[in-house]
Amino acid sequence: MADAYLFTVLGWGRHVGIELEQWPVLQAYQGRVSMRPAVQSALKAEGLLQDI
């Protein structure tokens, strides 16, 4: 549950002007989680990720 919530909150950062570049560990974490097949599927289902 914590992974899902942290991933969501980290995603809000770009909408409020917080860039993750200053926290490379969090940026890497967000990148790893975003590549999970279940996360990709959920983001697509919610219209938050477009097919490339």
C-alpha positions as CSV (number, residue, x, y, z in Angstrom):
1,M,0.0,0.0,0.0
2,A,2.8,2.4,0.8
3,D,4.3,1.9,-2.7
4,A,1.1,2.9,-4.4
5,Y,0.6,5.9,-2.2
6,L,4.2,7.2,-2.5
7,F,4.1,6.7,-6.3
8,T,0.9,8.7,-6.5
9,V,2.2,11.5,-4.3
10,L,5.5,11.7,-6.2
11,G,3.5,12.1,-9.4
12,W,1.8,15.1,-8.0
13,G,5.1,16.9,-7.6
14,R,5.3,18.0,-11.2
15,H,1.9,19.7,-11.0
16,V,2.9,21.8,-8.0
17,G,6.4,22.7,-9.2
18,I,8.5,20.1,-7.3
19,E,11.1,18.4,-9.4
20,L,12.5,15.1,-8.3
21,E,15.9,15.7,-9.8
22,Q,17.0,17.1,-6.4
23,W,16.1,13.6,-4.9
24,P,17.7,11.1,-7.2
25,V,16.7,8.1,-5.1
26,L,13.1,9.1,-5.2
27,Q,13.3,9.7,-8.9
28,A,14.8,6.3,-9.5
29,Y,12.1,4.7,-7.3
30,Q,9.4,6.4,-9.3
31,G,10.9,5.2,-12.5
32,R,11.1,1.6,-11.3
33,V,7.6,1.6,-10.0
34,S,6.3,3.1,-13.2
35,M,7.7,0.2,-15.2
36,R,5.7,-2.4,-13.3
37,P,3.2,-4.1,-15.7
38,A,0.3,-3.6,-13.1
39,V,1.2,0.1,-12.8
40,Q,1.3,0.5,-16.5
41,S,-2.1,-1.2,-16.8
42,A,-3.7,0.9,-14.1
43,L,-2.3,4.2,-15.6
44,K,-3.7,3.2,-19.0
45,A,-7.1,2.3,-17.5
46,E,-7.3,5.7,-15.8
47,G,-6.3,7.6,-18.9
48,L,-3.0,8.7,-17.4
49,L,-0.8,6.9,-19.8
50,Q,-1.1,6.8,-23.5
51,D,0.0,3.9,-25.7
52,I,3.2,4.7,-27.5
